[in-house]
């Protein structure tokens, strides 16, 4: 008996310890059970998985997050005074272009790259993303509403034609235009009418903007440019115009003789002439100043049927010849340059500077008169980064079909349609929308 008592004491002591440990364990377990019960009374947020694989929740009290920006907020940002479309980058965008060679019949053969057999299509799937603002996609119905009962005129060189054909194709997705006037070689003077909107869209060939005589194979080797006389071929219709978009530049780089007050001012690339060689920037600035002043004077005169006008000057669009344009230069890149990879050259900077300065000068002059709006369509940087968007060898149908001719030329100035030039019209629309706000 005496030997069993220690055992009993140990047993009782062990039992007490186990009981104490059990109570300690049950207490937190009880609290944990109560917590789970209380949580079960609170509904968990519903989670939706979007196609973009972004998880969103509708339980804002537990997971507060700012609402996504609305389209109107994005559009408001596009109109901020600090916003410009100059700086930015080309980003991949797999959305199809608004049009193609089948849906639009306004494309000049030399820019109809797909129809001409260009095999790659990657150049179609990029969008310009400005650094400071949102650039919405082109809205053809909005554009047509803004030009209702108006006459929009594109005046200048072949890039003006390139842009107006892009615009016609983009608008054709909403309304068909009737060609009501055509004149000149290659349709250099044309007018389209949108009957549903009583709107007119015109192209006027005038590569110097001012009066001039183009050089030719059968005539003079030099252009003759009269920098102080506006070209009446388009200027006589100014009173019928509501918006003029000006495009020029490349023709001032060709061999030319410049005149002012019917006297020779100087010449460009003319070693065989007894004239003073002058830089292109002098007559170019004079020409732009002449036509902007003429527009103001004509629309502000007492005889004008309608006072005031909108004028947009497109900045210089760089070419992308790898080598000399007349010595087999090509443009074979298949993708855009990345931001910072390519910079504007001195000539391109000078062109753009003159265009911006003269528009600002015209603004100052017209402000006192009222009814005038001047703006720059600043496309130089975004165009610079797109060496892949030109017609290149596909300015002609299927250039490799019978072996590439040694005389084949590349077009590294004009743009494939559809292509990067469509972005110019997206920015044009944003300028017009800003004016209406």
C-alpha positions in Angstrom: 0.0 0.0 0.0 2.7 2.4 0.9 4.4 1.8 -2.5 1.2 2.8 -4.4 0.7 6.2 -2.9 3.6 7.9 -4.8 2.2 6.5 -8.0 -1.3 7.9 -7.1 0.2 11.3 -6.3 2.1 11.4 -9.6 -1.0 10.4 -11.4 -3.1 13.2 -9.8 -0.3 15.7 -10.5 -0.2 14.6 -14.2 -4.0 14.8 -14.5 -4.0 18.4 -13.1 -1.3 19.4 -15.6 -3.2 17.9 -18.6 -6.4 19.7 -17.4 -4.6 23.0 -17.2 -3.1 22.6 -20.6 -6.4 21.7 -22.1 -8.0 24.8 -20.6 -5.2 27.0 -22.0 -5.7 25.4 -25.4 -9.5 25.7 -25.4 -9.5 29.4 -24.6 -7.8 30.6 -27.8 -9.6 28.0 -29.9 -12.9 29.4 -28.5 -11.9 33.0 -29.4 -10.8 31.9 -32.9 -14.2 30.1 -33.4 -16.1 33.3 -32.4 -14.0 35.3 -34.8 -14.8 33.0 -37.7 -18.5 33.2 -36.8 -18.5 37.0 -36.7 -16.6 37.1 -40.1 -19.2 34.8 -41.6 -21.9 37.4 -40.8 -20.0 39.9 -43.0 -20.3 39.4 -46.8 -17.1 39.1 -48.7 -16.5 41.3 -51.6 -17.5 39.9 -55.0 -14.5 39.6 -57.4 -14.9 40.0 -61.1 -12.2 38.9 -63.6 -12.0 41.2 -66.6 -10.8 40.1 -70.0 -7.7 42.2 -69.4 -6.9 39.9 -66.3 -7.3 42.9 -64.0 -9.0 42.0 -60.8 -11.5 44.6 -59.5 -13.7 44.5 -56.4 -17.0 46.1 -55.6 -16.4 46.2 -51.8 -15.0 49.7 -51.4 -15.1 49.8 -47.6 -12.5 47.0 -47.4 -10.5 47.7 -50.5 -10.7 51.5 -51.3 -9.4 52.3 -54.8 -9.9 55.3 -57.1 -12.5 54.9 -59.8 -11.2 54.3 -63.4 -10.9 57.5 -65.4 -13.9 58.2 -67.6 -13.7 58.9 -71.3 -14.8 62.5 -70.6 -12.0 62.9 -68.1 -9.5 61.7 -70.7 -10.9 64.1 -73.2 -10.7 67.0 -70.8 -7.0 66.2 -70.3 -6.5 66.3 -74.0 -7.6 70.0 -74.0 -5.4 71.2 -71.2 -3.3 74.2 -72.2 -0.1 72.3 -71.1 -0.9 69.4 -73.4 0.8 69.0 -76.7 1.2 66.1 -79.0 4.8 66.7 -79.9 6.5 64.4 -77.3 5.5 60.8 -77.0 6.2 57.3 -78.2 4.7 54.8 -80.6 3.2 51.9 -78.7 1.8 48.6 -80.0 -1.9 48.6 -80.8 -3.6 45.5 -82.3 -6.8 47.3 -83.3 -7.4 47.3 -87.0 -7.2 50.5 -89.0 -10.4 52.3 -89.7 -10.1 51.6 -93.4 -8.2 49.6 -96.1 -7.8 49.6 -99.8 -11.0 47.8 -100.3 -13.2 50.1 -98.2 -11.7 53.4 -99.6 -11.3 54.3 -103.2 -9.6 57.7 -102.6 -6.0 56.3 -102.2 -3.5 57.4 -104.7 -1.8 54.3 -106.3 1.7 55.3 -105.0 0.4 55.2 -101.4 -1.7 52.0 -101.7 1.0 49.8 -100.2 -1.1 46.8 -99.4 -2.6 46.7 -102.9 0.9 47.1 -104.4 2.0 43.9 -102.6 3.7 45.1 -99.5 4.0 41.8 -97.6 4.5 43.0 -94.0 1.6 44.6 -92.0 3.3 45.3 -88.7 3.5 49.0 -89.5 -0.3 49.2 -89.2 -0.4 48.3 -85.5 1.1 51.2 -83.7 -0.5 54.2 -82.0 1.1 57.5 -81.0 1.0 57.9 -77.2 1.7 61.5 -76.2 3.7 62.0 -73.0 1.4 64.7 -71.6 -2.1 63.9 -72.7 -4.5 61.3 -74.1 -5.0 61.1 -77.9 -8.5 59.6 -78.6 -9.2 57.5 -81.7 -10.6 59.3 -84.7 -14.3 59.8 -84.5 -15.6 60.3 -88.1 -19.1 61.4 -87.0 -17.6 64.1 -84.7 -15.4 65.4 -87.4 -18.3 65.6 -89.9 -20.5 67.4 -87.3 -17.7 70.0 -86.8 -17.4 70.7 -90.5 -21.1 70.8 -91.2 -22.0 73.7 -93.6 -18.3 74.5 -93.9 -15.5 74.3 -96.5 -12.2 72.8 -95.4 -9.2 73.4 -97.7 -5.8 71.6 -97.7 -3.3 73.9 -99.4 0.3 72.9 -100.3 2.4 70.0 -101.5 1.9 66.3 -102.1 1.9 65.7 -98.3 -1.3 67.8 -98.2 -2.8 65.5 -100.7 -1.5 62.4 -98.8 -3.2 63.8 -95.6 -6.5 64.7 -97.3 -6.8 61.2 -98.8 -6.2 59.7 -95.4 -8.9 61.9 -94.0 -11.4 61.0 -96.8 -10.8 57.3 -96.1 -11.3 57.8 -92.3 -14.6 59.8 -92.9 -15.8 57.2 -95.5 -16.5 54.9 -92.6 -19.3 57.3 -91.6 -20.3 59.2 -94.8 -19.5 58.9 -98.5 -18.3 62.0 -100.3 -19.0 62.9 -103.9 -16.1 64.1 -106.1 -17.6 67.3 -107.5 -14.4 68.9 -109.0 -11.2 67.6 -110.5 -8.5 69.5 -112.4 -4.8 69.4 -113.1 -2.4 66.5 -113.6 -2.9 63.7 -111.1 -6.0 65.5 -109.7 -3.9 68.2 -108.0 -7.1 70.3 -107.6 -10.0 68.4 -106.3 -13.2 69.0 -104.2 -15.4 66.6 -102.4 -18.9 67.2 -101.1 -20.6 65.5 -98.2 -24.3 66.0 -99.0 -25.5 64.7 -95.6 -23.5 67.5 -93.9 -23.4 70.1 -96.7 -19.6 70.1 -96.2 -16.8 70.5 -98.7 -13.3 69.2 -98.6 -10.7 70.5 -101.1 -7.1 70.1 -102.1 -5.2 72.9 -103.8 -1.8 72.1 -105.2 0.6 74.9 -104.3 4.0 73.6 -103.2 5.5 77.0 -102.6 2.2 78.5 -101.2 3.3 81.7 -103.0 3.4 82.3 -106.7 6.0 80.2 -108.5 6.9 78.3 -111.6 8.0 74.7 -111.0 11.1 73.3 -112.6 10.7 70.6 -115.2 12.6 68.2 -117.4 11.6 70.1 -120.5 11.9 73.6 -119.0 14.1 75.4 -116.5 16.2 73.4 -114.1 15.3 75.8 -111.3 12.1 76.6 -109.5 11.1 80.3 -109.7 9.6 81.4 -106.4 8.1 84.8 -105.8 8.1 85.0 -102.0 6.1 88.2 -101.7 3.2 87.2 -104.1 0.5 84.8 -102.9 -0.6 82.1 -105.3 -4.0 83.2 -106.5 -4.8 79.7 -107.7 -6.0 79.0 -104.2 -6.0 82.4 -102.5 -8.8 83.7 -104.7 -11.1 81.1 -103.0 -10.2 82.2 -99.4 -13.5 84.0 -99.0 -15.2 80.6 -99.4 -13.1 78.8 -96.9 -13.7 78.2 -93.2 -10.5 76.3 -92.4 -7.2 76.1 -94.2 -4.6 73.5 -93.5 -1.2 74.5 -94.9 1.5 71.9 -95.8 4.8 72.8 -97.4 8.6 72.7 -97.1 10.3 70.1 -99.3 10.2 72.1 -102.5 12.3 74.8 -100.9 15.2 72.4 -100.8 15.3 72.0 -104.6 17.4 74.2 -106.9 15.5 77.5 -107.0 15.7 81.1 -107.9 14.0 83.4 -105.4 12.3 86.7 -106.3 11.0 89.6 -104.3 9.4 92.7 -105.9 10.3 91.0 -109.2 14.0 91.2 -108.4 16.2 88.3 -107.7 16.6 87.8 -104.0 19.1 84.9 -104.4 19.2 81.3 -105.3 19.5 77.8 -103.9 22.0 75.2 -105.4 22.8 77.4 -108.4 26.6 77.3 -109.0 26.1 78.1 -112.7 24.1 81.2 -112.1 25.4 84.7 -111.3 23.2 85.0 -108.2 23.9 85.1 -104.5 23.5 81.7 -102.9 21.1 82.0 -99.9 19.8 79.6 -97.3 16.3 78.1 -97.9 15.1 79.5 -94.6 15.0 83.1 -95.8 12.5 82.7 -98.7 10.6 80.0 -96.9 9.9 82.3 -94.0 9.0 85.1 -96.3 6.6 82.8 -98.2 4.8 81.7 -95.1 4.6 85.2 -93.7 3.2 86.4 -97.0 0.3 83.9 -97.2 -0.6 84.2 -93.5 -0.8 88.0 -93.8 -2.8 87.7 -97.0 -5.3 85.4 -95.4 -5.8 87.9 -92.5 -6.1 90.9 -94.9 -8.6 89.2 -97.2 -10.8 87.8 -94.4 -10.8 91.1 -92.5 -11.5 93.3 -95.5 -14.8 95.2 -95.8 -15.7 93.2 -98.9 -15.3 89.8 -97.3 -18.5 87.8 -97.3 -17.5 86.1 -94.0 -15.0 87.6 -91.6 -12.6 85.4 -89.7 -11.1 82.0 -90.5 -9.3 79.0 -88.9 -5.7 78.3 -90.2 -3.6 75.3 -89.2 0.1 75.0 -90.4 1.5 71.5 -90.4 5.1 71.3 -89.3 7.8 69.6 -91.4 7.6 65.9 -92.0 11.1 64.3 -92.2 12.0 61.9 -94.9 13.8 58.7 -94.2 16.1 57.9 -97.1 19.0 55.7 -96.2 21.3 57.4 -98.7 20.5 60.0 -101.3 16.9 60.0 -102.6 18.1 60.3 -106.2 20.8 57.7 -105.9 19.0 54.6 -104.7 18.3 55.7 -101.1 15.9 53.2 -99.4 13.7 53.1 -96.3 13.7 49.5 -95.3 13.1 49.6 -91.5 10.1 47.5 -90.4 9.4 49.1 -87.0 9.4 52.6 -85.5 12.3 54.2 -83.7 11.9 54.2 -80.0 11.7 57.4 -78.0 15.1 59.0 -77.9 16.6 56.7 -80.5 16.4 59.3 -83.3 16.6 63.1 -83.1 15.5 65.8 -85.5 18.3 67.2 -87.7 19.3 70.8 -88.0 17.3 71.3 -91.2 14.2 69.8 -89.7 14.5 71.8 -86.6 14.9 75.0 -88.6 11.8 74.2 -90.7 9.7 73.6 -87.6 11.0 76.7 -85.8 10.1 79.0 -88.7 6.6 77.4 -88.9 5.9 77.9 -85.2 7.3 81.4 -85.1 5.3 82.6 -88.1 2.1 81.1 -86.7 2.6 82.9 -83.4 3.3 86.1 -85.3 0.0 85.7 -87.2 -1.8 85.1 -84.0 -0.6 88.3 -82.5 -1.6 90.3 -85.6 -5.0 88.7 -85.8 -5.9 88.9 -82.1 -6.9 92.6 -82.4 -9.3 91.8 -85.3 -11.1 88.8 -83.8 -12.6 85.9 -85.6 -9.3 84.3 -86.4 -7.7 81.2 -85.0 -4.2 80.0 -85.8 -2.7 76.7 -84.7 0.2 74.4 -85.5 -0.3 70.8 -86.3 3.0 69.6 -84.8 3.8 66.3 -86.3 7.6 66.5 -86.8 8.6 64.3 -83.9 6.0 61.6 -84.4 6.7 61.4 -88.1 10.5 61.3 -87.5 10.0 58.0 -85.5 8.2 56.2 -88.3 10.7 55.2 -91.0 8.6 52.0 -91.5 5.5 53.8 -92.6 6.6 55.0 -96.1 5.7 53.5 -99.5 9.3 52.7 -100.2 9.5 50.3 -103.2 5.8 49.7 -103.0 5.1 53.0 -104.6 4.8 50.7 -107.6 2.8 47.5 -107.9 4.7 44.3 -107.0 8.2 45.6 -107.5 9.8 42.2 -107.1 7.4 40.3 -109.4 9.9 40.3 -112.4 13.0 41.0 -110.5 13.9 44.4 -109.0 14.9 46.9 -111.6 18.1 48.7 -111.0 16.3 51.9 -111.8 13.7 51.3 -109.1 13.1 54.2 -106.8 11.9 54.3 -103.1 9.4 56.8 -101.8 10.6 57.6 -98.3 8.6 60.9 -98.2 5.0 59.9 -98.6 3.1 57.6 -96.3 1.3 54.3 -96.9 -2.5 54.4 -96.5 -3.6 53.3 -94.0 -0.5 54.2 -92.0 1.1 56.7 -89.6 -0.3 59.7 -91.4 -3.8 58.8 -90.0 -2.5 60.1 -86.7 -2.1 63.6 -88.1 -5.9 63.6 -88.7 -6.5 62.4 -85.1 -4.6 65.4 -83.8 -6.4 67.7 -86.3 -9.7 66.6 -84.9 -8.5 67.3 -81.4 -7.5 70.8 -82.3 -11.0 71.4 -83.8 -12.7 69.9 -80.8 -10.7 72.2 -78.5 -11.8 75.2 -80.5 -15.4 74.2 -80.0 -15.2 73.9 -76.2 
